[in-house]
Amino acid sequence: MRKWWIGGGIAVALGLSFMMVLVVGVYLVAGNAAGGVGGSGKALAKGSVPAAYQALVQRWGNLCPAINPALLAAQLYQESGFNPTAQSPAQAQGIAQFIPGTWAAHGIDGDGDGDRDVWDPKDAIPSAATYDCTLAGYVEDVPGNPTHNMLAAYNAGAYAVIRYGGVPPYDETQNYVRIITTLEESFAAPTTRVDPSEQAAGAIHYAQGKLGTPYLWGGTGTAAQGGRFDCSGLTQAAYESVGITLPRVANDQYNAGPHPSRDELLPGDLVFFSDDLTNSRAIRHVGIYVGGGYMIDAPRTGAVIRFDPIDTPDYFGATRVTEEGAAALPTHV
């Protein structure tokens, strides 16, 4: 998939010093300059929501103060992975995973076409936002963070939030609130510089040790596979080596943290490529950024793990992997 190759002699001669200068120098300088993720997350990150639903999420995500577009996107991703035909064993249906009873009570005709169709995102997404705001209204007098209380009411019911005066002490509910608010960061366009990853240098060190290894479609580096990888298998293994568990496929790895801009990239960021630059679900390739406009990646069958440039027409964007972001990712999308 990547067409450039830095010759083996150059890679061997310059690889180690290239890494050390970038990982130590750039990483430390950026660490001193970084200010963290700020703001309310009102703007969606580029391509984080499929283009077919982006306008709906942006519009309805501003329906009330307790929600925002990135939060609504995080809920939809957690529920269905933006799949409008999803159906769970519990009969939760559509992109927002409404169960029939909840849909009957809270589904709305979002597109004004005269019906309420749980399978139609033009109805289901507005209904999800409306339901969130209805729950926020139920618990508006409860102390604490209104968004956290709304999410807790979504998971445990408004009565539990009122009874406990905030997020109730249920593990499932507290985890739900944490997961959605963490995922929110991966759908929001950062408003300030994103903090550097503490594990970046270790992930790069692992990937560097695999340079020259032949590519294997579906490879995750097992002994049975001869220690070979495909693109997302390599990035998954690199971050696993520093204690962070990423999903198996590239388009899910995209949501493992916030998204630095091209000019804010740091060594260790995951960089992604797609033929559809409007939809993160269409991502087809991933590598580990090492600085200077290059990444380490496992490009394609017949190639080896190598350095490749990132500035190509199919460059989609980047993710700064965080332990919390990776842990928040759903396992079913």
C-alpha positions in Angstrom: 0.0 0.0 0.0 2.9 2.4 0.6 5.1 2.9 -2.4 8.3 4.3 -1.0 11.2 2.5 0.6 14.3 3.8 2.3 17.1 1.4 1.3 18.2 -1.2 3.7 21.7 0.2 4.1 20.4 3.7 5.0 17.8 2.2 7.4 20.5 0.2 9.2 23.0 3.1 9.3 20.6 5.8 10.3 17.7 4.0 12.0 18.9 4.1 15.6 20.1 7.7 15.6 17.0 8.8 13.7 14.8 7.2 16.4 16.8 8.6 19.4 16.9 12.1 18.1 13.2 12.2 17.3 11.9 10.2 20.3 14.1 11.9 22.9 14.4 15.4 21.4 11.0 16.0 19.8 9.1 14.1 22.4 10.6 16.0 25.3 10.2 19.4 23.7 6.6 18.7 22.9 6.0 17.4 26.4 7.1 20.8 27.8 4.9 22.7 25.3 1.8 20.5 25.5 -1.2 21.9 27.3 -3.6 18.9 27.1 -7.0 18.6 25.5 -9.2 21.5 26.3 -12.6 23.0 25.5 -16.0 21.3 25.4 -15.4 19.2 22.3 -18.2 20.9 20.2 -16.4 20.3 16.9 -16.0 16.8 15.4 -12.6 15.5 14.5 -12.1 15.2 10.7 -13.8 12.0 9.4 -14.5 10.7 12.9 -18.1 10.3 12.0 -19.1 8.8 8.6 -20.0 11.6 6.2 -23.5 10.3 5.8 -24.2 11.0 9.5 -21.9 13.9 10.3 -24.4 16.7 9.7 -27.0 14.9 11.8 -24.6 14.4 14.7 -23.3 18.0 14.5 -26.8 19.4 14.5 -28.5 17.2 17.1 -25.4 17.0 19.3 -26.1 20.6 20.2 -29.7 20.0 21.3 -29.1 20.7 25.0 -26.2 21.7 27.2 -25.7 18.2 28.6 -24.5 16.8 25.3 -22.3 17.9 22.4 -21.6 16.4 18.9 -18.5 14.4 20.1 -20.4 12.9 23.0 -23.3 11.9 20.8 -20.9 10.4 18.3 -19.2 8.4 21.1 -22.5 7.0 22.2 -23.4 5.9 18.6 -20.0 4.4 18.1 -20.2 2.5 21.5 -23.7 1.3 20.7 -23.4 0.2 17.0 -20.1 1.4 15.4 -22.4 3.6 13.2 -24.1 0.5 11.8 -27.7 1.4 11.0 -28.7 -2.3 10.6 -27.2 -3.4 14.0 -29.4 -5.6 16.2 -28.3 -7.0 19.5 -29.4 -10.3 21.2 -31.6 -8.1 23.5 -33.4 -6.7 20.4 -31.7 -3.3 20.6 -32.1 -2.0 17.1 -30.4 0.4 14.6 -27.6 2.9 14.8 -28.6 4.1 18.3 -29.6 0.6 19.6 -33.0 1.5 20.9 -35.0 -1.4 22.5 -38.6 -1.5 21.2 -40.1 -0.2 24.5 -37.8 2.8 24.7 -38.3 3.5 21.0 -42.1 3.5 21.4 -41.8 6.1 24.2 -38.9 8.3 22.9 -38.5 7.7 19.1 -39.2 10.8 17.1 -39.8 11.6 13.4 -36.4 13.4 13.0 -36.7 13.9 9.3 -40.3 14.9 9.2 -41.3 12.3 6.6 -44.4 11.2 8.6 -43.0 8.0 10.3 -40.7 7.0 13.1 -38.3 4.4 11.8 -35.7 3.0 14.3 -33.7 1.7 11.3 -33.4 5.1 9.7 -30.5 7.2 11.1 -32.4 10.4 10.2 -34.9 9.4 12.9 -32.7 7.4 15.2 -29.9 9.9 15.7 -32.3 12.8 16.5 -34.1 10.4 18.8 -30.9 9.5 20.6 -30.1 13.2 21.2 -33.7 13.9 22.3 -33.6 11.0 24.7 -30.3 12.2 26.2 -31.8 15.7 26.7 -35.0 14.2 28.3 -32.9 12.3 30.8 -30.8 15.4 31.5 -34.0 17.2 32.3 -35.1 14.4 34.7 -31.8 14.8 36.7 -31.2 18.6 36.2 -31.5 19.3 39.9 -29.1 16.6 41.0 -25.7 17.9 42.1 -22.6 17.2 40.1 -21.7 17.2 36.4 -24.9 17.4 34.3 -23.4 15.3 31.5 -22.2 12.6 33.9 -25.6 12.5 35.5 -27.3 12.2 32.2 -25.1 9.3 31.1 -25.7 7.6 34.5 -29.4 8.0 34.0 -29.1 6.5 30.5 -27.4 3.5 32.0 -29.1 3.0 35.4 -32.2 5.1 35.2 -33.0 8.6 36.4 -34.4 7.3 39.7 -31.0 5.9 40.7 -29.2 9.1 39.9 -31.7 11.1 42.0 -31.6 8.6 44.8 -27.8 8.7 45.1 -27.5 12.4 44.4 -25.2 11.8 41.4 -23.7 8.9 39.5 -24.7 5.9 41.5 -22.1 3.5 43.0 -22.7 0.8 40.4 -19.6 -0.5 38.6 -21.4 -0.8 35.3 -22.8 2.7 35.5 -19.5 4.3 36.6 -17.7 2.4 33.8 -20.3 3.6 31.2 -19.8 7.2 32.2 -16.0 6.8 32.1 -16.1 5.0 28.7 -18.4 7.5 26.9 -16.6 10.6 28.2 -13.2 9.1 27.3 -14.4 8.1 23.8 -15.7 11.6 23.4 -12.1 12.8 23.2 -11.5 10.6 20.2 -14.4 12.2 18.3 -13.6 15.8 19.2 -11.3 18.1 17.3 -8.7 19.1 19.9 -8.8 22.8 20.9 -5.2 22.8 22.3 -2.1 20.8 21.8 -2.5 17.1 22.7 -0.4 15.7 25.5 2.4 13.4 24.3 2.1 9.7 24.9 4.1 8.3 27.8 4.5 4.9 26.0 5.4 6.2 22.6 9.2 5.5 22.8 8.6 1.9 23.8 6.1 1.3 21.0 8.6 2.7 18.4 11.4 0.6 19.9 9.3 -2.5 19.4 8.4 -1.6 15.8 12.0 -0.8 15.0 13.0 -4.2 16.1 10.7 -5.7 13.4 12.2 -3.8 10.5 12.8 -6.2 7.6 10.2 -8.7 8.7 8.1 -10.0 5.8 4.4 -8.8 5.7 1.7 -11.4 6.4 -2.0 -10.6 5.8 -3.7 -11.2 9.1 -0.4 -11.5 10.9 -0.2 -10.7 14.6 3.4 -11.9 15.2 2.7 -15.3 16.6 5.3 -18.1 16.4 2.9 -20.0 14.1 3.0 -17.1 11.7 6.8 -16.8 11.8 6.6 -13.6 13.8 5.1 -11.7 10.8 2.5 -8.9 10.8 0.1 -7.0 8.8 -0.2 -3.2 9.4 -2.6 -3.2 12.3 -1.1 -6.4 13.8 2.2 -4.5 14.0 0.7 -1.4 15.7 -1.3 -3.6 18.0 1.8 -5.6 19.1 3.9 -2.4 19.5 1.5 -0.9 21.9 0.8 -4.3 23.6 4.6 -4.3 24.4 4.1 -1.2 26.6 0.9 -2.4 28.2 -1.8 -0.9 26.0 -4.3 -3.2 24.3 -5.5 -1.9 20.9 -8.3 -3.4 18.8 -7.2 -5.7 16.0 -8.2 -3.6 13.0 -7.0 -0.2 11.9 -10.3 1.7 11.8 -11.0 0.8 15.4 -7.5 1.8 16.4 -8.3 5.3 15.2 -10.5 5.8 18.2 -7.8 5.0 20.8 -7.2 8.6 21.7 -7.4 12.2 20.5 -6.3 13.3 17.1 -3.3 15.7 16.6 -3.1 17.7 13.4 -0.4 17.0 10.9 1.9 19.7 12.2 1.5 18.5 15.8 2.5 14.9 15.1 5.0 13.3 17.6 6.9 10.0 17.4 4.6 7.1 18.5 1.4 8.6 17.0 -0.5 6.2 14.9 -1.0 7.5 11.3 -3.9 6.3 9.1 -4.6 6.0 5.4 -7.9 5.6 3.5 -9.4 5.9 0.1 -12.3 7.8 1.7 -11.1 10.8 3.6 -14.5 11.5 5.1 -15.0 8.3 7.0 -12.8 6.8 9.7 -14.7 3.5 9.3 -13.1 3.2 5.8 -9.5 3.4 7.0 -7.4 0.6 5.5 -3.9 1.2 6.6 -2.0 2.3 9.7 1.6 2.9 10.7 3.6 4.3 13.7 5.0 7.8 13.1 8.7 8.2 13.8 9.2 11.8 12.9 10.6 13.7 9.9 7.5 12.8 7.8 8.2 9.0 8.1 6.5 6.0 9.8 7.3 2.4 10.4 4.7 0.2 8.8 3.9 -3.2 7.4 2.7 -2.1 3.9 1.5 -5.1 1.8 2.0 -8.6 0.7 5.5 -9.1 -0.8 7.0 -6.2 1.2 8.7 -6.0 4.5 8.3 -3.9 7.6 10.1 -0.6 6.7 10.2 3.2 6.8 7.6 4.9 4.6 6.6 8.5 4.1 3.2 9.6 5.4 2.6 12.6 3.1 0.6 10.8 0.4 -2.8 11.6 -1.0 -4.5 8.9 1.1 -3.2 10.2 4.4 -6.3 10.3 6.7 -5.1 11.6 10.1 -3.5 10.5 13.3 -4.2 9.3 16.8 -2.2 9.8 19.9 -2.9 6.6 21.7 -3.8 6.8 25.4 -4.2 4.0 27.9 -7.6 5.3 28.8 -8.7 5.8 25.2 -7.7 2.2 24.2 -9.4 0.7 27.3 -12.7 2.6 26.4 -13.0 1.1 23.0 -16.0 -1.3 22.5 -15.1 -4.9 21.5 -18.1 -5.5 19.2 -17.6 -2.9 16.4 
